[in-house]
Amino acid sequence: MLEDNRQQVIIDDTTLRDGEQTAGVVFSRDEKIRIAKLLDDTGVGELECGIPAMGQEERASVKALVDLGLKARLITWNRAVISDIQASLDSGVDAVDISLSVSDIHIEQKLRKSRNWVKEQLKVALDFAKKNNLYVSVGGEDASRADLEFLVELMSIARDLGADRFRFCDTLGILDPFSTFDKVSYLAARVDLDLEVHTHNDLGMATANAIAGIRAGARFVNTTVNGLGERAGNAALEEVVMALRHACNIEPGIDTGRFVELSRLVGEASCRPVPDWKAVVGAKVFSHESGLHADGILKAPSNYEGYDPAEVGLQRHMVIGKHSGSHGLGYRLRQLGVNLGRSELDTLLVKVRQLAQFNKRPLADDELLQLCQERLQVA
């Protein structure tokens, strides 16, 4: 369990693996290289960069990333079978995730095997990986629905055979932060093996669950840029990092000033444009319209902003629309080179609100200046 704010958290970003598994998303090799370089430049500690067992093209892409000589550790995803691990070795990586189905639902209905079969599968695959000097994360697929005592048994086997960590996967995104905390705490208290949390967003709680897992003692956390991933996606890199910094007072050592650049790069490469309202990196998440908020922001930004927009590469915008007040209106006009007295602002504000109501949107600068011109002509 997290005792203080000195806990070291390592970001394992899986944009190039789980992110690319978003239905319909394909990254070219050049795009993978650009994304990997930028993730590395921001200080992300580990990149899950592909599935070499998919074939020669995937292995070549992974090898191209290895050849970049990045500071970040490159890790690949593998089934717990020797042929998959060999494909990763052939790609040049020195770290692998070995994935096992660990819930009885998956063991019985997908694999049609037994718990003992899964344990033997782990032993054989892990033994091969460690004999080849690989760093190993043992991935517990569907761990959120698995029997906790069985997970303890698997983790104990993994630890004794030299695994470096265990990945607790909420594969279906069905947990809430409280149950995530309880499950991860339970495992952390029973087995001396680093834990990693991998959360999905099917119920909209991937970031919250990732933070809960870290609070419970996990040292590694999986993310994707913009929250890409299977179905509803994974925990978003930008959200997890900013939550760690501002909600948990944990500094993950990431250059967040490049988040918008990174988000837009991945948005373009994935053909999934970033919504304006996307948390942390959306173009309009630091836009202010309502009179009360605009007035507070103009007096001191910390009144209505949890952190400076420049921290993630954004800027503040004052929007003029139906809910604007005279202070926000006057501020925007001064930016446009127009100075009006209070009575003139109050009169103009009525026109602004009427036009915004009619158009069902904020006013563009040229519309605002046109209203000012009309007001001056009347006067």
C-alpha positions as CSV (number, residue, x, y, z in Angstrom):
1,M,0.0,0.0,0.0
2,L,1.2,3.5,-0.7
3,E,2.7,4.9,2.5
4,D,4.0,8.3,1.2
5,N,4.5,10.3,-1.9
6,R,8.0,9.0,-2.7
7,Q,6.7,5.9,-4.4
8,Q,8.5,5.4,-7.8
9,V,6.0,4.8,-10.6
10,I,7.1,3.6,-14.0
11,I,4.9,4.3,-17.0
12,D,4.7,1.4,-19.5
13,D,3.0,2.9,-22.5
14,T,1.3,0.4,-24.8
15,T,0.2,2.7,-27.6
16,L,2.2,0.7,-30.1
17,R,0.6,-2.6,-29.0
18,D,-2.7,-2.3,-27.3
19,G,-3.3,1.1,-28.8
20,E,-2.9,-0.3,-32.3
21,Q,-5.3,-3.1,-31.4
22,T,-8.1,-0.5,-31.4
23,A,-10.5,-1.8,-34.1
24,G,-9.5,-0.3,-37.4
25,V,-6.2,1.3,-36.3
26,V,-2.9,0.6,-38.2
27,F,0.3,2.4,-37.6
28,S,2.9,2.5,-40.4
29,R,6.5,1.7,-39.4
30,D,7.4,5.4,-39.8
31,E,4.6,6.4,-37.6
32,K,5.7,3.9,-35.0
33,I,9.2,5.3,-35.0
34,R,7.9,8.9,-34.6
35,I,5.6,7.9,-31.8
36,A,8.3,5.9,-30.0
37,K,10.8,8.7,-30.3
38,L,8.4,11.2,-28.9
39,L,7.3,9.0,-26.0
40,D,11.0,8.4,-25.3
41,D,11.7,12.1,-25.4
42,T,9.0,12.8,-22.9
43,G,10.6,10.4,-20.4
44,V,8.3,7.4,-20.6
45,G,10.2,4.5,-19.0
46,E,8.9,1.5,-21.1
47,L,7.3,1.0,-24.4
48,E,5.2,-2.1,-25.2
49,C,6.0,-2.1,-28.9
50,G,4.3,-5.0,-30.6
51,I,3.6,-8.7,-31.0
52,P,6.5,-10.3,-32.9
53,A,4.6,-13.6,-33.3
54,M,2.2,-11.9,-35.7
55,G,4.8,-12.3,-38.5
56,Q,7.8,-11.0,-40.3
57,E,6.5,-7.4,-40.8
58,E,5.8,-7.0,-37.2
59,R,9.2,-8.4,-36.2
60,A,10.8,-6.0,-38.6
61,S,8.9,-3.0,-37.1
62,V,10.0,-4.0,-33.6
63,K,13.6,-4.5,-34.8
64,A,13.5,-1.0,-36.3
65,L,12.5,0.4,-32.8
66,V,15.2,-1.6,-31.1
67,D,17.7,-0.1,-33.6
68,L,16.8,3.4,-32.5
69,G,18.7,3.0,-29.2
70,L,16.0,4.6,-27.1
71,K,16.4,5.2,-23.4
72,A,13.1,3.5,-22.7
73,R,13.0,-0.3,-22.3
74,L,11.2,-2.0,-25.2
75,I,9.0,-4.9,-24.2
76,T,6.8,-7.1,-26.5
77,W,3.6,-9.0,-25.9
78,N,3.6,-12.8,-26.1
79,R,1.4,-15.7,-25.4
80,A,3.0,-18.0,-22.9
81,V,4.4,-20.3,-25.6
82,I,8.0,-20.7,-26.6
83,S,7.5,-19.9,-30.3
84,D,6.2,-16.4,-29.3
85,I,9.1,-15.7,-27.0
86,Q,11.5,-16.9,-29.7
87,A,10.0,-14.4,-32.1
88,S,10.6,-11.7,-29.6
89,L,14.2,-12.8,-29.2
90,D,14.6,-12.7,-33.0
91,S,13.3,-9.1,-32.9
92,G,16.1,-8.0,-30.6
93,V,14.2,-7.0,-27.5
94,D,15.4,-8.0,-24.0
95,A,12.1,-7.8,-22.2
96,V,8.8,-9.6,-22.7
97,D,5.3,-9.8,-21.4
98,I,4.1,-13.4,-21.2
99,S,0.4,-13.4,-21.1
100,L,-1.7,-16.1,-19.4
101,S,-5.5,-16.5,-19.1
102,V,-6.0,-16.6,-15.4
103,S,-9.8,-16.4,-14.7
104,D,-11.8,-19.7,-14.5
105,I,-14.1,-18.2,-17.2
106,H,-11.2,-18.0,-19.7
107,I,-9.5,-21.2,-18.5
108,E,-12.7,-23.3,-18.9
109,Q,-14.6,-21.5,-21.7
110,K,-11.8,-20.1,-23.9
111,L,-8.8,-22.5,-23.3
112,R,-10.9,-25.5,-22.3
113,K,-8.1,-26.4,-19.9
114,S,-7.5,-26.5,-16.2
115,R,-5.7,-24.4,-13.6
116,N,-2.9,-27.0,-13.4
117,W,-2.4,-26.6,-17.2
118,V,-2.0,-22.9,-16.8
119,K,0.5,-23.3,-14.1
120,E,2.6,-25.7,-16.2
121,Q,2.3,-23.3,-19.2
122,L,3.7,-20.5,-17.0
123,K,6.6,-22.7,-15.8
124,V,7.7,-23.8,-19.3
125,A,7.4,-20.3,-20.8
126,L,9.0,-18.5,-18.0
127,D,11.9,-21.0,-17.7
128,F,12.6,-20.5,-21.4
129,A,12.5,-16.7,-21.1
130,K,14.8,-16.5,-18.1
131,K,17.3,-19.0,-19.7
132,N,17.5,-16.4,-22.5
133,N,18.2,-13.6,-20.0
134,L,14.9,-11.8,-20.7
135,Y,13.3,-9.3,-18.4
136,V,9.8,-10.8,-17.8
137,S,6.4,-9.4,-16.9
138,V,3.9,-12.2,-16.4
139,G,0.6,-10.9,-17.7
140,G,-2.6,-12.1,-16.0
141,E,-5.3,-11.8,-18.6
142,D,-8.7,-11.3,-17.0
143,A,-7.1,-11.1,-13.6
144,S,-10.0,-8.9,-12.4
145,R,-12.3,-11.9,-12.6
146,A,-9.8,-14.5,-11.3
147,D,-9.8,-16.2,-8.0
148,L,-7.4,-14.2,-5.8
149,E,-5.8,-17.2,-4.2
150,F,-5.1,-18.6,-7.6
151,L,-3.4,-15.4,-8.6
152,V,-1.3,-15.6,-5.4
153,E,-0.3,-19.1,-6.4
154,L,0.7,-18.0,-9.9
155,M,2.6,-15.0,-8.6
156,S,4.5,-17.2,-6.2
157,I,5.5,-19.5,-9.0
158,A,6.5,-16.5,-11.2
159,R,8.6,-15.0,-8.4
160,D,10.3,-18.3,-7.6
161,L,11.2,-18.8,-11.3
162,G,12.7,-15.3,-11.6
163,A,9.9,-13.2,-13.1
164,D,10.4,-9.5,-12.7
165,R,6.8,-8.5,-12.2
166,F,3.1,-9.5,-12.5
167,R,0.6,-7.6,-14.7
168,F,-2.8,-7.4,-13.1
169,C,-5.2,-6.9,-16.1
170,D,-8.7,-5.6,-15.8
171,T,-9.2,-7.0,-19.3
172,L,-12.9,-6.2,-19.6
173,G,-12.8,-2.9,-17.8
174,I,-15.4,-4.1,-15.2
175,L,-13.8,-2.9,-12.0
176,D,-14.3,0.2,-10.0
177,P,-11.5,2.0,-8.1
178,F,-12.5,0.5,-4.7
179,S,-12.4,-3.1,-5.9
180,T,-9.2,-2.4,-7.9
181,F,-7.6,-1.1,-4.7
182,D,-8.8,-4.1,-2.7
183,K,-7.6,-6.7,-5.2
184,V,-4.2,-5.1,-5.8
185,S,-3.6,-4.5,-2.1
186,Y,-4.4,-8.2,-1.4
187,L,-1.8,-9.4,-3.9
188,A,0.8,-6.9,-2.8
189,A,0.5,-8.0,0.8
190,R,1.0,-11.7,0.0
191,V,3.7,-12.0,-2.7
192,D,7.0,-10.1,-2.9
193,L,6.8,-9.4,-6.6
194,D,6.4,-6.0,-8.3
195,L,2.9,-5.4,-9.6
196,E,1.7,-3.7,-12.8
197,V,-1.8,-2.6,-13.5
198,H,-3.4,-2.7,-16.9
199,T,-6.9,-1.1,-17.0
200,H,-9.6,-0.8,-19.7
201,N,-12.2,1.9,-20.0
202,D,-15.4,0.0,-20.7
203,L,-17.1,1.6,-17.8
204,G,-15.2,4.9,-18.1
205,M,-13.0,4.2,-15.1
206,A,-9.6,3.1,-16.6
207,T,-7.7,6.1,-15.3
208,A,-9.3,6.0,-11.9
209,N,-8.6,2.2,-11.7
210,A,-5.0,2.8,-12.8
211,I,-4.5,5.4,-10.0
212,A,-6.2,3.0,-7.5
213,G,-3.8,0.3,-8.4
214,I,-0.9,2.5,-7.9
215,R,-2.3,3.6,-4.6
216,A,-2.6,0.0,-3.6
217,G,1.1,-0.7,-4.3
218,A,1.6,-1.3,-8.0
219,R,4.8,0.2,-9.3
220,F,4.1,-0.1,-13.0
221,V,1.1,1.2,-14.9
222,N,0.1,0.7,-18.5
223,T,-1.2,3.6,-20.5
224,T,-1.9,4.6,-24.1
225,V,-1.8,8.0,-25.7
226,N,-5.4,9.4,-26.0
227,G,-6.6,6.3,-24.3
228,L,-6.5,4.2,-27.4
229,G,-7.1,0.4,-27.1
230,E,-9.5,-2.5,-27.4
231,R,-13.2,-1.5,-27.3
232,A,-13.4,1.6,-25.2
233,G,-9.7,1.9,-24.8
234,N,-7.1,1.9,-22.0
235,A,-6.0,4.4,-19.3
236,A,-4.8,7.5,-21.1
237,L,-1.2,8.4,-20.6
238,E,-1.9,12.1,-20.3
239,E,-4.6,11.5,-17.7
240,V,-2.7,9.1,-15.6
241,V,0.5,11.3,-15.5
242,M,-1.4,14.4,-14.6
243,A,-3.5,12.6,-12.0
244,L,-0.4,11.2,-10.4
245,R,1.2,14.7,-10.3
246,H,-1.8,16.7,-9.2
247,A,-4.1,14.3,-7.4
248,C,-1.5,12.0,-5.8
249,N,1.5,14.3,-5.5
250,I,3.6,11.6,-7.2
251,E,6.1,12.9,-9.8
252,P,6.5,10.4,-12.6
253,G,9.3,12.3,-14.3
254,I,7.5,13.0,-17.6
255,D,7.9,16.1,-19.8
256,T,4.2,16.9,-19.9
257,G,4.8,20.0,-22.0
258,R,4.8,17.8,-25.1
259,F,1.6,16.1,-24.4
260,V,-0.5,18.0,-26.9
261,E,2.2,17.4,-29.6
262,L,2.1,13.7,-28.7
263,S,-1.6,13.5,-28.6
264,R,-2.1,15.1,-32.0
265,L,0.6,12.9,-33.5
266,V,-1.2,9.7,-32.3
267,G,-4.6,11.2,-33.3
268,E,-3.4,11.7,-36.8
269,A,-1.6,8.3,-37.1
270,S,-4.6,6.4,-35.7
271,C,-7.2,8.4,-37.8
272,R,-8.9,9.1,-34.4
273,P,-8.9,12.9,-34.1
274,V,-8.6,14.2,-30.5
275,P,-12.0,15.7,-29.3
276,D,-11.8,19.3,-28.2
277,W,-13.2,18.3,-24.8
278,K,-10.7,15.4,-24.3
279,A,-9.4,15.6,-20.7
280,V,-5.9,17.1,-20.4
281,V,-5.1,17.5,-24.1
282,G,-8.4,18.6,-25.7
283,A,-8.0,22.0,-27.5
284,K,-10.8,23.6,-25.5
285,V,-10.4,22.2,-22.0
286,F,-9.0,25.5,-20.9
287,S,-11.8,27.6,-22.5
288,H,-13.9,29.7,-20.2
289,E,-17.2,31.4,-21.0
290,S,-19.5,31.8,-18.0
291,G,-19.3,35.2,-16.3
292,L,-18.4,33.9,-12.8
293,H,-15.6,31.7,-14.1
294,A,-14.2,34.2,-16.5
295,D,-14.1,36.8,-13.7
296,G,-12.4,34.4,-11.4
297,I,-9.8,33.3,-14.0
298,L,-9.0,37.0,-14.8
299,K,-8.4,37.7,-11.1
300,A,-6.3,34.5,-10.5
301,P,-6.2,31.5,-12.9
302,S,-5.9,29.1,-9.9
303,N,-9.5,30.0,-9.0
304,Y,-10.8,27.7,-11.8
305,E,-7.8,25.9,-13.2
306,G,-6.1,23.0,-11.4
307,Y,-2.8,23.6,-13.3
308,D,-1.4,26.0,-15.9
309,P,-2.4,25.0,-19.4
310,A,1.2,25.5,-20.5
311,E,2.1,22.4,-18.4
312,V,0.6,20.2,-21.1
313,G,1.2,22.4,-24.1
314,L,-2.1,24.2,-24.2
315,Q,-3.3,27.8,-23.9
316,R,-6.2,29.5,-22.1
317,H,-9.1,30.8,-24.2
318,M,-11.8,33.3,-23.2
319,V,-15.0,32.3,-25.1
320,I,-17.7,34.9,-25.7
321,G,-21.2,33.5,-25.8
322,K,-24.5,33.2,-24.1
323,H,-23.1,32.8,-20.6
324,S,-20.4,35.5,-20.8
325,G,-20.2,38.4,-18.3
326,S,-19.0,41.9,-18.8
327,H,-15.5,41.2,-17.4
328,G,-14.8,38.4,-19.8
329,L,-16.3,40.4,-22.7
330,G,-14.2,43.5,-21.8
331,Y,-11.0,41.3,-21.6
332,R,-11.6,39.8,-25.0
333,L,-12.3,43.1,-26.6
334,R,-9.1,44.6,-25.2
335,Q,-7.2,41.7,-26.7
336,L,-8.8,42.7,-30.0
337,G,-7.8,46.4,-29.5
338,V,-11.2,47.7,-28.4
339,N,-11.8,49.5,-25.1
340,L,-15.3,50.2,-23.9
341,G,-16.8,51.7,-20.8
342,R,-18.9,49.7,-18.4
343,S,-22.2,51.0,-19.7
344,E,-21.2,50.3,-23.3
345,L,-20.1,46.8,-22.3
346,D,-23.4,46.1,-20.5
347,T,-25.4,47.2,-23.6
348,L,-23.2,45.1,-25.9
349,L,-23.4,42.1,-23.7
350,V,-27.2,41.9,-24.3
351,K,-26.6,41.8,-28.0
352,V,-23.8,39.2,-27.6
353,R,-26.1,36.9,-25.6
354,Q,-28.9,37.3,-28.1
355,L,-26.7,36.4,-31.1
356,A,-25.2,33.4,-29.3
357,Q,-28.6,32.2,-28.3
358,F,-29.8,32.5,-31.9
359,N,-26.7,30.8,-33.4
360,K,-26.4,28.2,-30.7
361,R,-22.7,28.8,-30.4
362,P,-20.1,31.4,-29.2
363,L,-19.3,34.4,-31.2
364,A,-16.3,34.5,-33.5
365,D,-14.0,37.5,-33.3
366,D,-15.3,39.1,-36.5
367,E,-18.9,38.8,-35.2
368,L,-17.9,40.4,-32.0
369,L,-16.2,43.3,-33.8
370,Q,-19.2,43.7,-36.1
371,L,-21.4,44.1,-33.1
372,C,-19.1,46.7,-31.7
373,Q,-19.1,48.6,-35.0
374,E,-22.9,48.5,-35.1
375,R,-23.0,49.8,-31.6
376,L,-20.7,52.7,-32.4
377,Q,-22.7,53.6,-35.5
378,V,-25.9,53.7,-33.4
379,A,-24.2,55.8,-30.8
